[in-house]
């Protein structure tokens, strides 16, 4: 059954959406804070939180899972497992935060900072 398995579609086809979420996740892990639209932030937040939970294990299998999710980016996986995950070893969840910035000037899209806590 597929109860409550909804995802944010972001007006993109599946391949474009997958690439967008992968790139946003990679940028958030690399810079630890990104400025994006509220819809994109809400879509990528659960993805990144799952990745941090996987990285907290720190074993070979979790590294390979993360490599598959982040497009074979070894630098990002290393940073996630070695620097970011140990920070949250005692925290059971809620690794990211969304801070509202107000509307974008050009098209009034609600802009936010998505950052690691």
TABELPE-V797793 format. One record per backbone hydrogen bond with DSSP energy under -1.0 kcal/mol. NH is the residue of the N-H (numbers start at 0). CO is the residue of the C=O. E is the energy in kcal/mol with one decimal. If there is no record, write none. Layout:
BEGIN
nh=NH co=CO e=E
nh=NH co=CO e=E
END
This chain:
BEGIN
nh=4 co=1 e=-1.3
nh=11 co=8 e=-1.4
nh=16 co=12 e=-2.6
nh=17 co=13 e=-2.4
nh=18 co=14 e=-2.2
nh=19 co=15 e=-2.4
nh=20 co=16 e=-2.5
nh=21 co=17 e=-2.1
nh=22 co=18 e=-2.5
nh=23 co=19 e=-2.7
nh=24 co=20 e=-2.3
nh=25 co=21 e=-2.3
nh=26 co=22 e=-2.5
nh=27 co=23 e=-2.4
nh=28 co=24 e=-2.3
nh=29 co=25 e=-2.2
nh=30 co=26 e=-3.0
nh=31 co=27 e=-2.2
nh=33 co=113 e=-2.5
nh=35 co=111 e=-2.3
nh=37 co=109 e=-2.4
nh=40 co=36 e=-2.3
nh=41 co=37 e=-2.4
nh=42 co=38 e=-1.4
nh=43 co=39 e=-2.2
nh=44 co=40 e=-1.8
nh=47 co=43 e=-2.3
nh=48 co=44 e=-2.2
nh=49 co=45 e=-2.0
nh=50 co=46 e=-2.0
nh=51 co=47 e=-2.4
nh=52 co=48 e=-2.0
nh=53 co=49 e=-2.3
nh=54 co=50 e=-2.6
nh=55 co=51 e=-1.5
nh=56 co=53 e=-1.2
nh=62 co=58 e=-1.9
nh=63 co=59 e=-2.3
nh=64 co=60 e=-2.3
nh=65 co=61 e=-2.3
nh=66 co=62 e=-2.4
nh=67 co=63 e=-2.0
nh=68 co=64 e=-1.7
nh=69 co=65 e=-2.2
nh=71 co=66 e=-3.0
nh=73 co=71 e=-1.1
nh=76 co=72 e=-2.0
nh=77 co=73 e=-2.6
nh=78 co=74 e=-2.4
nh=79 co=75 e=-2.5
nh=80 co=76 e=-2.6
nh=81 co=77 e=-2.9
nh=82 co=78 e=-2.0
nh=83 co=78 e=-2.1
nh=84 co=79 e=-2.7
nh=87 co=84 e=-1.1
nh=88 co=85 e=-1.3
nh=96 co=114 e=-2.5
nh=98 co=112 e=-2.7
nh=100 co=110 e=-2.9
nh=101 co=110 e=-1.0
nh=103 co=108 e=-2.4
nh=107 co=103 e=-1.9
nh=110 co=101 e=-2.5
nh=111 co=35 e=-3.0
nh=112 co=98 e=-2.8
nh=113 co=33 e=-2.8
nh=114 co=96 e=-2.5
nh=115 co=31 e=-1.9
nh=116 co=94 e=-2.9
END
